Amino acid sequence: MPAPTQIDMRSDTLSLLTPEMRKAMAEAEVGDDLYGGDPTTGRLEQHCAELFGKEAALFTTSGTLSNQLALRVHTAPGDEIITDTKYHINFYESAASAGLAGVALNTVDSPDGVLTPELLRFALQRKKRAPQCSAPALVCLENTVNFHSGRVVSLDSLRALRHDTLTAGLATHIDGARLANASVASGSSLAEFADTADTVSMCFAKGLAAPFGSILVGPADLIEKAAAHRMSYGGGMHQSGVVAAAALYALQHNVERMTEDHHHARLLCKLLSDHPAFGVEPDTVQTNILVVDVSSTGLSAAAFVRAAADKGVLLAEWTATSFRAVTRLGLDETAIRTVAERLLALADQVKGSAAA
């Protein structure tokens, strides 16, 4: 029997370039971004600054680089950053943060991925504050929250926290890798979200489906400093307009279509939630990420993910008991229903094997 066609739901970074995006890249006007400027990159940066309502923007190769540049311009070595344990800045970037910016991370554990004023006060008060101790300088947020099924942090929540960060004299950075998803899902603009922080990053390679790249927006003086650090980190680019053209195309054509991804995630959630083997609540799925508990199958997440791959569905092992599935450009409703059929059949197969 031939192996089933694989459907890859591990990440939205797996979207393939469309012919239209390839055409935009091929026709891009380019120069050298380090010798006088690349015109297409310049247009992207200007467009993003206007889109987010900030003074300036800087095109970078990745969301991690944008975040690390934000840390560098907001802090000095030995400073402290307050963030959530599950946010990307801690979960994936803690080594880079220590090595590049020389900062300490003071993490809190929010139950739903939302860093509240109460959690901020807890983080500020639980440590000794003295000249020889780290001094808090920056609060790092995430929107949408990857580990909490792509949860959207609302404007009201961000504004409430912003009031307290300003009162405490702290800067705020939003890791908005999927902020476009948050904007589409909530109806709040990118500029409204950006107004609650000093700097914001957003990735073009996730829901926006560009090949790679990220933008960092903020005050002109900080972006100028970030550009200098980008060079020292080896992130300077020459004829970057080829990739900037893809990002511009994505902003012009791939934002509103994210509603399809969000619909597909909710559909998959609904189809799986009807089976007792899958622990997932439809109300928790707001954007394009689905985190599903499979402990009721009797399998670990790793074993379930391996079994699903044999059925032609590629998932990301997320925790010891859960997997992550992400909808994206290139996965239509037929693909989503096929995924559900295969996973439901797998759950029944596992149950049958256990009963035997």
C-alpha positions in Angstrom: 0.0 0.0 0.0 1.5 3.4 -1.0 2.3 5.8 1.8 -0.3 8.5 2.2 0.4 12.0 1.0 2.0 14.0 3.8 0.2 17.0 5.2 2.6 19.2 7.2 1.1 21.1 10.1 4.3 21.6 12.2 4.5 25.4 11.5 3.3 28.2 9.4 6.9 28.8 8.3 6.4 25.8 6.0 4.3 27.9 3.6 5.7 27.7 0.1 6.2 30.8 -2.1 3.3 31.5 -4.5 4.0 32.3 -8.1 2.9 35.8 -7.5 5.3 36.3 -4.7 8.2 34.8 -6.7 7.3 37.3 -9.5 7.5 40.2 -7.1 10.9 39.0 -5.9 12.2 38.5 -9.4 11.1 42.0 -10.4 12.4 43.8 -7.3 14.4 47.0 -7.7 17.6 46.4 -5.7 20.7 48.2 -4.6 23.2 47.5 -1.7 21.6 48.1 1.6 25.0 48.8 3.2 26.3 51.1 0.4 23.7 53.8 -0.1 20.6 51.7 0.4 18.4 49.2 -1.2 15.3 51.0 -2.6 12.9 48.1 -2.1 14.1 47.6 1.5 13.7 51.3 2.1 10.1 51.2 0.9 9.4 48.2 3.1 10.8 50.0 6.2 8.9 53.2 5.5 5.7 51.3 4.9 6.1 49.4 8.2 6.9 52.5 10.1 3.7 54.0 8.9 1.7 50.8 9.3 2.7 50.6 13.0 2.6 54.3 13.7 6.3 54.4 14.7 9.1 56.8 13.6 11.3 54.2 12.0 11.7 50.5 11.0 14.5 48.1 10.4 14.4 45.0 8.2 16.1 42.0 9.7 16.7 38.4 8.8 14.6 36.8 11.6 12.3 37.5 14.5 15.0 36.4 16.9 17.4 39.0 15.5 14.7 41.7 15.8 14.0 40.7 19.4 17.7 40.6 20.3 18.3 44.0 18.8 15.4 45.4 20.8 16.9 44.0 24.0 20.3 45.5 23.1 18.9 49.0 22.5 16.7 49.1 25.6 19.2 47.7 28.1 22.8 47.7 29.4 24.7 44.6 30.5 23.5 43.5 33.9 20.0 44.9 33.4 16.9 42.7 34.0 14.1 41.9 31.7 10.7 40.8 33.0 8.9 38.4 30.7 6.8 35.2 30.8 8.4 31.8 31.2 6.7 30.5 28.0 7.4 33.5 25.8 9.9 33.0 22.9 12.3 35.5 24.5 12.8 33.1 27.4 12.0 29.7 26.0 14.1 29.9 22.9 16.3 33.1 23.3 17.5 33.0 26.9 21.1 32.0 25.9 21.2 34.7 23.2 19.8 37.3 25.6 22.6 36.5 28.1 25.3 36.2 25.5 24.5 39.2 23.3 22.8 41.7 25.6 24.2 40.5 28.9 20.9 40.7 30.6 19.1 38.6 33.3 15.6 37.3 32.7 13.1 37.6 35.5 10.3 35.3 34.4 6.7 34.8 35.7 4.2 32.0 35.0 0.9 33.3 33.7 -1.9 30.8 33.5 -3.0 32.0 30.1 0.0 33.7 28.6 -1.1 37.2 29.5 1.4 39.2 31.6 -0.8 41.3 33.9 0.0 44.3 36.1 -0.3 42.0 39.1 2.4 39.7 37.7 4.6 42.7 36.8 4.3 43.9 40.4 5.1 40.4 41.7 8.2 40.2 39.5 9.4 43.7 40.6 8.9 42.9 44.3 10.1 39.4 44.7 13.8 40.2 44.2 16.2 42.2 46.3 16.8 45.6 44.7 20.2 47.1 45.5 23.1 48.6 43.5 24.8 45.2 43.3 21.7 43.5 41.9 20.1 43.6 38.5 17.9 46.6 37.8 14.7 46.0 35.8 14.8 47.9 32.5 12.4 46.2 30.0 9.2 44.2 29.9 9.0 41.8 26.9 5.6 40.6 25.8 4.4 38.2 23.1 1.4 38.5 20.8 0.0 36.1 19.7 1.1 33.7 22.5 2.5 30.6 20.8 2.4 28.3 23.8 -1.2 29.1 24.5 -2.7 28.1 21.2 -2.0 31.4 19.5 -3.9 33.4 22.0 -4.5 37.1 21.2 -3.5 39.5 24.0 -6.1 42.2 23.9 -5.6 45.9 23.6 -7.2 46.4 27.0 -4.7 44.0 28.6 -1.8 45.7 26.9 -2.9 49.1 27.8 -3.4 48.2 31.4 0.1 46.8 31.6 1.5 49.8 29.7 0.2 52.1 32.4 2.2 50.2 35.0 5.4 49.8 33.0 5.4 53.6 32.4 4.8 54.2 36.1 7.7 51.9 36.9 10.0 53.6 34.4 10.3 50.5 32.3 10.4 50.2 28.5 8.2 47.7 26.7 8.9 45.4 23.7 6.4 43.3 22.0 7.6 40.1 20.2 4.8 40.3 17.6 6.0 37.4 15.4 2.3 36.7 14.7 1.0 40.2 15.4 -0.7 40.2 12.0 -2.7 37.2 13.1 -3.7 39.1 16.3 -4.7 42.1 14.3 -6.9 40.1 11.9 -8.5 38.0 14.7 -9.2 41.0 17.0 -10.0 43.8 14.5 -7.4 46.0 16.3 -4.8 47.6 14.0 -1.1 47.0 14.1 -0.7 50.7 15.1 -3.1 50.2 18.0 -1.1 47.3 19.3 2.2 49.1 18.7 1.0 52.1 20.7 1.2 50.0 23.8 5.0 49.4 23.5 8.2 51.3 22.7 9.4 48.7 20.1 7.6 45.9 18.2 8.9 43.1 16.0 6.8 41.1 13.5 7.8 38.1 11.4 7.1 37.9 7.7 7.8 34.2 7.4 5.0 32.9 9.6 1.3 33.6 8.7 2.4 36.2 6.1 4.1 33.4 4.2 7.3 35.2 3.0 10.5 33.1 2.8 12.1 34.9 5.7 12.6 38.2 7.4 11.3 40.4 10.2 10.7 44.0 11.0 11.6 46.0 14.1 9.8 49.3 14.6 10.2 52.0 17.2 11.7 55.5 17.8 14.2 56.7 15.2 17.1 56.9 17.7 16.6 53.3 18.9 16.2 52.0 15.3 19.5 53.8 14.4 21.2 52.0 17.3 19.6 48.7 16.3 21.0 49.1 12.8 24.5 49.5 14.1 24.1 46.4 16.3 22.6 44.5 13.4 25.9 45.0 11.6 28.0 43.9 14.6 25.8 40.7 14.9 26.5 39.9 11.3 23.0 40.7 10.2 23.8 43.3 7.6 22.4 42.6 4.1 23.4 43.8 0.7 20.8 43.4 -2.1 18.1 42.7 0.4 15.3 44.1 -1.9 14.7 40.6 -3.3 13.4 39.4 0.1 12.0 42.8 1.1 9.8 42.6 -2.0 8.4 39.3 -0.7 7.6 41.0 2.6 5.9 43.9 0.9 3.8 41.5 -1.2 2.9 39.6 1.9 1.7 42.8 3.6 -0.4 43.8 0.6 -1.9 40.4 -0.2 -1.6 37.9 2.7 -3.0 39.7 5.7 -6.8 39.4 5.2 -6.5 35.9 4.0 -5.4 34.9 7.5 -9.1 34.6 8.3 -9.0 31.4 6.3 -6.2 30.0 8.5 -8.1 30.9 11.6 -11.2 29.3 10.3 -9.3 26.1 9.5 -7.8 26.0 13.0 -11.2 26.3 14.5 -12.6 23.6 12.1 -9.8 21.2 13.0 -10.4 21.9 16.7 -14.1 21.2 16.3 -13.5 17.9 14.5 -11.0 16.6 17.0 -12.9 17.9 20.2 -15.8 15.6 19.5 -13.5 12.6 20.2 -12.6 11.8 23.8 -9.0 11.1 22.9 -8.2 14.7 22.2 -8.1 17.3 24.9 -8.8 20.7 23.2 -11.3 23.4 23.9 -12.8 25.2 20.9 -13.0 28.5 22.8 -9.2 28.6 23.2 -8.5 28.6 19.4 -8.4 32.3 18.3 -5.9 32.3 15.5 -3.9 29.6 13.5 -2.4 27.5 16.3 -3.9 24.4 17.9 -2.4 22.7 20.9 -4.0 19.3 21.6 -3.6 17.1 24.6 -3.3 13.4 23.7 -2.8 11.9 27.2 -6.2 10.2 26.9 -4.8 8.0 24.1 -2.4 6.4 26.4 0.5 7.5 24.2 3.1 10.2 24.9 3.1 13.1 22.6 6.3 11.9 21.0 4.8 8.5 20.3 1.6 10.0 19.0 3.5 12.4 16.7 5.5 9.5 15.3 2.3 7.5 14.7 0.6 10.4 13.0 3.6 10.8 10.7 3.1 7.2 9.6 -0.5 8.2 8.7 0.8 11.1 6.7 0.2 14.0 9.2 3.3 15.9 10.4 2.7 17.5 13.8 5.1 19.2 16.3 5.7 17.6 19.6 4.9 20.4 22.1 4.9 19.1 25.6 5.2 15.6 27.0 1.4 15.2 26.5 0.5 17.5 23.7 1.2 18.3 20.0 0.9 21.6 18.1 -0.7 21.9 14.7 -0.6 25.2 12.7 -2.7 26.2 9.8 -1.2 28.2 7.0 -1.2 29.3 3.3 -1.3 26.1 1.2 -3.6 24.1 3.5 -7.2 24.2 2.3 -10.3 22.9 4.0 -10.0 19.6 2.2 -6.5 19.1 3.7 -7.8 20.0 7.2 -10.6 17.5 7.0 -8.2 14.9 5.8 -5.9 15.6 8.8 -8.9 15.2 11.1 -9.9 11.9 9.5 -6.4 10.5 9.8 -6.0 11.6 13.5 -9.4 10.3 14.5 -8.6 7.0 12.8 -5.3 6.9 14.6 -7.0 7.5 18.0 -9.5 4.7 17.3 -6.6 2.4 16.3 -4.7 3.1 19.5 -7.9 2.6 21.5 -8.5 -0.7 19.8 -4.9 -1.9 20.3 -5.1 -1.1 24.0 -8.4 -3.0 24.3 -6.9 -6.0 22.6 
